[in-house]
């Protein structure tokens, strides 16, 4: 970025310390995976009984639901890629690893909080006995090795638009897996997914507030960044997932998620509509002519996305259902 844009982020450091860092929780006040899982330190008969209870409840979960839960877990477990990604952004990266800057402090602590999500879901799935952990672990390793390209070009304006969108998307997705777990008779898993969703919501609030501040101090640049990310379309962080067998694994997982209503194209439009309202984009003033064009484009986009989705849904209804085998659940076939 030009030097004057880097200065924006230096200028905002005190604001980040005062406004954004309080969204984090001290470690001693954070939940931990062990709070929700069978206690392995108790006598073996008690531990075995708790594991059996977990297995009885998880036995009610449909295979297609497990596919989506596994995909969500794998997405969470690719956390090293996400911290690396944030540290590619100019002006906010952690230059020394233990940097005391507010931006770097946020990134490290955010990563530490997010790290619990994959740990908790992975251990639950392992104890359930319903999944092929070897294939899941291979998928995680492949995904981290593949990295990701969000299209943000080391630009923190676009980077924080991306994280705002993604945190809300994960909040929606985990919230829906919690709802379906409860409907399928697994209150333990419902509680697990709900507590993860609450973290995602808190993190969403922080990233949304950062973009809100950027719109205040550098309105046109921030508006252009929002429009650029919407033109590229937000890519999901796990789009390169690969189990070594299914070359279209992410697409198949996403299709099952769409069918179950865990995360849908409608949710994409809802998130964009929410952000347009939350950032009050229709009310922005003082934009350049280029900024006003970006404003018009973004504010009109949710309606266009919904119209396209309606046509896509209509085509999908006319297609013959097909099935695909998922290695994560021992190659059982799932309807797409």
C-alpha positions as CSV (number, residue, x, y, z in Angstrom):
1,X,0.0,0.0,0.0
2,X,1.1,3.6,-0.4
3,X,2.8,5.0,2.7
4,X,-0.1,7.3,3.5
5,X,-2.4,4.3,3.7
6,X,0.0,2.5,6.0
7,X,-0.2,5.6,8.2
8,X,-3.9,5.0,8.7
9,X,-3.2,1.7,10.5
10,X,-0.5,3.2,12.6
11,X,-2.9,6.0,13.5
12,X,-5.6,3.5,14.5
13,X,-3.4,1.5,16.9
14,X,-4.5,3.2,20.1
15,X,-8.1,2.8,18.9
16,X,-7.6,-0.9,18.4
17,X,-6.2,-1.2,21.9
18,X,-9.1,0.6,23.4
19,X,-12.0,-0.7,21.2
20,X,-11.0,-4.0,19.6
21,X,-8.9,-5.8,22.2
22,X,-11.7,-5.8,24.7
23,X,-13.6,-8.2,22.4
24,X,-11.1,-10.8,23.5
25,X,-11.5,-12.8,26.7
26,X,-8.8,-13.6,29.3
27,X,-7.7,-17.2,29.1
28,X,-9.1,-18.0,32.5
29,X,-12.5,-16.8,31.4
30,X,-12.6,-18.7,28.2
31,X,-14.3,-22.1,27.8
32,X,-12.0,-24.9,26.9
33,X,-12.7,-28.2,25.0
34,X,-12.4,-30.2,28.2
35,X,-15.4,-28.4,29.6
36,X,-17.6,-30.2,27.1
37,X,-16.1,-33.6,26.7
38,X,-15.9,-36.8,28.8
39,X,-13.3,-36.4,31.6
40,X,-10.5,-38.8,30.9
41,X,-8.9,-38.1,34.3
42,X,-11.7,-39.7,36.3
43,X,-12.0,-43.5,37.0
44,X,-12.1,-45.5,33.8
45,X,-15.6,-46.8,34.4
46,X,-17.0,-43.3,34.7
47,X,-15.1,-42.1,31.6
48,X,-16.3,-45.1,29.7
49,X,-19.9,-44.3,30.7
50,X,-19.6,-40.7,29.5
51,X,-18.1,-41.9,26.2
52,X,-21.0,-44.4,25.8
53,X,-23.5,-41.6,26.4
54,X,-21.8,-39.4,23.8
55,X,-22.0,-42.3,21.3
56,X,-25.6,-43.1,22.0
57,X,-26.5,-39.5,21.3
58,X,-24.3,-39.2,18.2
59,X,-25.9,-42.4,16.8
60,X,-29.0,-40.3,16.0
61,X,-27.1,-38.0,13.7
62,X,-27.8,-38.5,10.0
63,X,-24.9,-39.2,7.7
64,X,-25.4,-36.1,5.6
65,X,-25.3,-34.0,8.8
66,X,-22.0,-35.6,9.8
67,X,-20.6,-34.6,6.4
68,X,-21.4,-31.0,7.1
69,X,-20.2,-31.1,10.7
70,X,-16.9,-32.7,9.5
71,X,-16.5,-30.1,6.8
72,X,-17.0,-27.3,9.3
73,X,-14.5,-28.9,11.7
74,X,-11.9,-29.3,8.9
75,X,-12.4,-25.6,8.1
76,X,-11.8,-24.7,11.7
77,X,-8.7,-26.9,12.0
78,X,-7.0,-25.2,9.1
79,X,-6.3,-22.3,11.5
80,X,-2.5,-22.0,10.8
81,X,-3.5,-20.8,7.3
82,X,-5.7,-18.1,8.6
83,X,-3.2,-16.6,10.9
84,X,-0.6,-16.7,8.1
85,X,-3.1,-15.0,5.9
86,X,-3.7,-12.1,8.3
87,X,0.0,-11.7,8.6
88,X,0.3,-11.1,4.9
89,X,-1.7,-7.8,5.3
90,X,0.3,-4.7,5.0
91,X,0.2,-2.4,8.1
92,X,-1.2,-4.9,10.5
93,X,1.0,-8.0,10.3
94,X,2.9,-9.3,13.2
95,X,6.4,-8.2,12.2
96,X,8.4,-9.9,15.0
97,X,6.0,-12.7,16.2
98,X,5.9,-11.3,19.8
99,X,5.2,-7.8,18.5
100,X,3.4,-5.6,21.1
101,X,1.4,-3.7,18.5
102,X,-2.3,-3.7,19.0
103,X,-2.9,-5.3,15.6
104,X,-0.5,-8.2,16.2
105,X,-1.8,-8.7,19.7
106,X,-5.3,-9.1,18.3
107,X,-4.2,-11.5,15.6
108,X,-2.4,-13.8,18.1
109,X,-5.2,-13.8,20.7
110,X,-7.9,-14.2,18.0
111,X,-6.0,-17.3,16.7
112,X,-5.7,-18.7,20.3
113,X,-9.4,-18.4,20.8
114,X,-10.2,-19.9,17.4
115,X,-7.9,-22.8,18.1
116,X,-10.3,-24.3,20.6
117,X,-13.0,-24.8,17.9
118,X,-11.3,-27.4,15.8
119,X,-9.9,-29.1,18.9
120,X,-13.4,-29.5,20.4
121,X,-15.2,-30.7,17.2
122,X,-12.4,-33.1,16.3
123,X,-12.4,-34.7,19.7
124,X,-16.1,-35.0,19.7
125,X,-16.1,-36.7,16.2
126,X,-13.2,-39.0,17.3
127,X,-15.1,-40.2,20.4
128,X,-18.4,-40.6,18.4
129,X,-16.9,-43.6,16.4
130,X,-19.1,-42.5,13.4
131,X,-16.3,-41.1,11.2
132,X,-13.1,-42.2,9.5
133,X,-10.5,-40.1,11.3
134,X,-7.7,-41.1,9.0
135,X,-9.4,-39.6,6.0
136,X,-10.4,-36.5,8.0
137,X,-6.8,-36.0,9.2
138,X,-5.5,-36.4,5.7
139,X,-7.9,-33.8,4.5
140,X,-6.8,-31.4,7.2
141,X,-3.1,-31.9,6.4
142,X,-3.8,-31.4,2.7
143,X,-5.8,-28.2,3.3
144,X,-3.2,-26.6,5.5
145,X,-0.5,-27.5,3.0
146,X,-2.5,-26.0,0.1
147,X,-3.1,-22.6,1.8
148,X,-5.7,-20.2,0.3
149,X,-6.1,-17.2,-1.9
150,X,-8.7,-14.8,-0.7
151,X,-8.1,-12.2,-3.4
152,X,-7.3,-9.5,-0.8
153,X,-3.8,-8.8,-2.3
154,X,-2.1,-8.0,1.0
155,X,-4.6,-5.1,1.4
156,X,-5.9,-4.8,4.9
157,X,-9.0,-2.8,3.8
158,X,-10.1,-5.8,1.7
159,X,-8.7,-8.2,4.3
160,X,-11.0,-6.9,7.1
161,X,-14.0,-7.0,4.7
162,X,-13.2,-10.6,4.1
163,X,-12.9,-11.5,7.8
164,X,-16.1,-9.6,8.7
165,X,-18.0,-11.7,6.1
166,X,-16.3,-14.9,7.1
167,X,-16.9,-14.6,10.8
168,X,-20.6,-14.0,10.3
169,X,-20.7,-16.9,7.8
170,X,-19.2,-19.3,10.5
171,X,-21.6,-17.9,13.1
172,X,-24.5,-18.8,10.8
173,X,-23.1,-22.2,10.0
174,X,-22.3,-23.3,13.5
175,X,-25.6,-21.9,14.7
176,X,-27.5,-24.1,12.2
177,X,-25.5,-27.2,13.1
178,X,-26.4,-26.6,16.7
179,X,-30.1,-26.4,15.7
180,X,-30.0,-29.6,13.7
181,X,-28.0,-31.4,16.5
182,X,-30.8,-30.6,18.9
183,X,-33.5,-31.7,16.5
184,X,-31.7,-35.0,16.0
185,X,-31.5,-35.7,19.7
186,X,-27.9,-34.7,20.6
187,X,-28.0,-31.9,23.1
188,X,-24.3,-32.3,23.9
189,X,-23.3,-31.5,20.3
190,X,-25.9,-28.7,20.2
191,X,-24.2,-27.1,23.1
192,X,-20.8,-27.5,21.5
193,X,-21.9,-25.9,18.2
194,X,-23.7,-23.1,20.0
195,X,-20.7,-22.1,22.1
196,X,-18.5,-22.1,19.0
197,X,-21.1,-19.9,17.2
198,X,-21.0,-17.5,20.2
199,X,-17.2,-17.0,19.7
200,X,-17.7,-16.4,16.0
201,X,-20.3,-13.8,16.7
202,X,-18.0,-12.0,19.1
203,X,-15.1,-12.1,16.6
204,X,-17.5,-10.9,13.9
205,X,-18.4,-7.9,16.0
206,X,-14.7,-6.9,16.3
207,X,-14.0,-7.2,12.5
208,X,-17.2,-5.4,11.6
209,X,-16.2,-2.6,13.9
210,X,-12.8,-2.3,12.3
211,X,-14.4,-1.8,8.8
212,X,-16.8,0.6,10.3
213,X,-13.9,2.7,11.6
214,X,-12.1,2.5,8.3
215,X,-15.2,3.9,6.6
216,X,-15.1,6.7,9.1
217,X,-11.5,7.7,8.6
218,X,-10.9,6.8,4.9
219,X,-14.4,6.5,3.5
220,X,-13.7,6.1,-0.2
221,X,-10.8,3.7,0.1
222,X,-12.9,1.5,2.4
223,X,-15.9,1.6,0.2
224,X,-13.8,0.7,-2.9
225,X,-12.4,-2.3,-0.9
226,X,-15.9,-3.5,-0.1
227,X,-16.9,-3.3,-3.7
228,X,-13.8,-5.1,-4.9
229,X,-14.3,-8.0,-2.5
230,X,-17.9,-8.3,-3.6
231,X,-17.0,-8.3,-7.3
232,X,-14.5,-11.1,-6.6
233,X,-17.1,-12.8,-4.5
234,X,-16.0,-14.0,-1.0
235,X,-14.4,-17.4,-1.3
236,X,-14.8,-19.8,1.6
237,X,-11.5,-20.5,3.4
238,X,-11.6,-24.3,2.9
239,X,-12.3,-24.3,-0.8
240,X,-9.0,-26.2,-1.5
241,X,-9.9,-29.1,0.8
242,X,-8.8,-32.5,-0.6
243,X,-8.9,-36.0,0.8
244,X,-6.8,-37.4,-1.9
245,X,-9.8,-39.2,-3.5
246,X,-12.5,-36.7,-4.4
247,X,-11.2,-33.9,-6.6
248,X,-14.5,-31.9,-6.0
249,X,-14.7,-32.5,-2.3
250,X,-15.4,-28.9,-1.3
251,X,-18.1,-28.5,-3.9
252,X,-19.8,-31.7,-2.7
253,X,-19.6,-30.7,0.9
254,X,-21.0,-27.3,0.1
255,X,-23.9,-28.9,-1.8
256,X,-24.8,-31.0,1.2
257,X,-24.6,-27.9,3.4
258,X,-26.9,-26.0,1.1
259,X,-29.4,-28.9,1.0
260,X,-29.5,-29.2,4.8
261,X,-29.8,-25.4,5.2
262,X,-26.6,-25.1,7.2
263,X,-25.0,-22.5,4.9
264,X,-26.7,-21.5,1.7
265,X,-26.5,-19.0,-1.1
266,X,-29.4,-17.3,0.6
267,X,-27.2,-16.9,3.7
268,X,-24.5,-15.3,1.5
269,X,-27.1,-12.6,0.4
270,X,-28.3,-12.2,4.0
271,X,-24.8,-11.6,5.2
272,X,-24.1,-9.0,2.6
273,X,-27.5,-7.3,3.3
274,X,-26.6,-7.3,7.0
275,X,-23.2,-5.7,6.4
276,X,-24.7,-3.1,4.1
277,X,-27.1,-2.1,6.9
278,X,-24.5,-2.5,9.7
279,X,-22.0,-0.2,7.9
280,X,-24.8,2.1,6.8
281,X,-23.4,2.0,3.3
282,X,-26.4,3.7,1.7
283,X,-25.9,6.7,3.9
284,X,-22.2,7.3,3.3
285,X,-21.3,10.8,2.2
286,X,-18.2,12.5,1.0
287,X,-17.4,9.8,-1.5
288,X,-15.5,10.4,-4.8
289,X,-17.4,9.6,-8.0
290,X,-15.6,6.2,-8.1
291,X,-16.7,5.7,-4.5
292,X,-20.3,6.5,-5.3
293,X,-20.3,3.9,-8.1
294,X,-18.9,1.3,-5.7
295,X,-21.6,2.3,-3.1
296,X,-24.4,1.9,-5.7
297,X,-23.0,-1.5,-6.8
298,X,-22.7,-3.0,-3.3
299,X,-26.0,-1.7,-2.1
300,X,-27.9,-3.2,-5.0
301,X,-26.0,-6.5,-4.9
302,X,-28.1,-8.5,-2.4
303,X,-31.2,-8.2,-4.6
304,X,-29.3,-9.3,-7.7
305,X,-27.8,-12.3,-5.8
306,X,-31.3,-13.4,-4.6
307,X,-32.6,-13.2,-8.2
308,X,-29.8,-15.3,-9.5
309,X,-30.2,-17.8,-6.7
310,X,-34.0,-18.2,-7.4
311,X,-33.1,-19.1,-11.0
312,X,-30.4,-21.5,-9.9
313,X,-32.8,-23.1,-7.4
314,X,-35.3,-23.6,-10.1
315,X,-32.8,-25.3,-12.4
316,X,-31.7,-27.5,-9.5
317,X,-35.2,-28.7,-8.8
318,X,-35.5,-30.0,-12.3
319,X,-32.3,-32.0,-12.1
320,X,-32.1,-35.7,-11.1
321,X,-30.7,-36.1,-7.6
322,X,-27.2,-37.6,-7.6
323,X,-25.1,-39.2,-4.9
324,X,-21.5,-39.1,-4.0
325,X,-19.4,-41.2,-1.6
326,X,-17.6,-39.4,1.2
327,X,-14.4,-40.9,2.6
328,X,-15.0,-39.1,5.9
329,X,-17.9,-41.5,6.7
330,X,-16.4,-44.7,5.3
331,X,-17.5,-44.1,1.7
332,X,-21.2,-44.0,2.4
333,X,-23.1,-42.4,-0.4
334,X,-24.9,-39.1,0.3
335,X,-27.5,-37.5,-1.9
336,X,-26.4,-34.1,-3.2
